[in-house]
């Protein structure tokens, strides 16, 4: 491999590295605007100029490949003057609106100015005024005055999103970023342009003027939108999620995520979130009343109702005979959401799939989407919108539990095979299933929903117990490539005095209502048991 020298330091770098990437590996900072590791080189901002021995001029480090014996200097007076000159040029017409700019606090232009220039402007003429608010599409607003024409967004849309909707028009000081006439920036990856824009020229309508970057706390997480399982950062303040950003993961999503995954945050603080247990009396009558209860009261009521149903079972022992001899009578149907974590799914399968008598268990098929999120491609958006379908399937195979189809379960309910139906998990993608089979399911005597939002299954449930979403709990998802990823709670669930392990504790309490032994204090305890029992995820 080539050996080069940067600032007197010998460095061995792999072939194909540029000066900038080789310096980065060695921990030497070279400032830049137009360079991005996943985009084609442009060399247009000139901020990354360095001095190369035997070269009469400064060279752009972002697109100059290294060769054996190169001697490079990044901190000479000549280089410092060039950087300061580039910054002065960029700031000639740049508006001084940092106090209201969404990028303030995470803006390279701000940082580089204080680090490499920090001198007063010599420009006395009137700045060139451009449009401050240009609607580029349904999610993006463009501030033309802030744009430094690095073309990162143009190259991203062309090379990564494969949708060249952005172009630079006009010439000289009148250069402007825009879209093709009559073609808005509506690609499902458009919000990545906001992330990679180095100066806040492109802003997200969803986040615009909502919160200062320095007030936000960041928590690593996973996108639950589809089975790709992109690695993300959840940014939050005062228990409110303000935005979801991509976290670089070369094995899964690189540096980007889709817009749908970002906007999934709307479900966290949705108006139909359930924050307290609910009980319905006279459910099937016009006098039906829904009351809020404490967790203790709701579980006591479930225990009493389950005991009454069990007492009325044929023979009182939950067993019946058929032509093949005595078999376990399955009087309970369990519907699982593919949005359950590995830990939550394991508990549901252990409590109801390995119990005696065992329940019939079905997993909802998300199909190609829900709530208008019906889109897929060959990049990041998977056709199947189930974030943990692979993990649940892996567990069922290890536990030797066979699922029945969700359609079959509904048919069984309609034929009065079940007396109890239990739905567990967030209700995403369940609405279509409920619309088709809600009447059949409602025939059952006793319906319990452990879920996050009202609507659908909760409409026919006798008892409704709130669960936490992925952003409010701890757990793991397994994506379509069998890569397991951990996520931790970023914010607290809306249920009073409930923490990140609320879902695990709630499932254990539910199991106890059916005389099933359940003793787990946290998701970590459950995950340790899975690893030990099945030799998985080591």
Secondary structure, DSSP 4 states (H G I P E B T S, - for coil): --EEEETTEEEE--TT-BHHHHHHHTT-----SS--TTS-----S-TTEEEETT-SS-EETTS-B--TT-EEESSSHHHHHHHHHHHHHHHSS----GGG-TTTTS-HHHHHHHHHT-------SPPPP--S-EE-SSSEEE-TTT-----HHHHIIIIISS---EEEES-GGG-EEEE-TT-----TTTTHHHHH-SSSSEEETTTTTT--GGG-EEEEEE--SSTT--EEEEEEETTEEEEEEE--BTTTTBT---HHHHHGGGGTT-TTB--SEEEEESTTSTT-EEEEE-HHHHHHHHHHHHHHHHHTSGGGTTEEEETTEEEE---EEEEE-TTS-HHHHHHHHHHHHSSSSPPEEEE---TT-STT-----SSS--SS--TTHHHHHHHHHHHT-----HHHHHHHHHTT--SEEEEES--TTTHHHHHHHHHHHTTSSEEEEEESB-SGGGGG-SEEEE---GGGS-EEEE-TT--EEEE--SS--SSTT--TTHHHHHHHHHHHHTT------SHHHHHHHHHHHH----
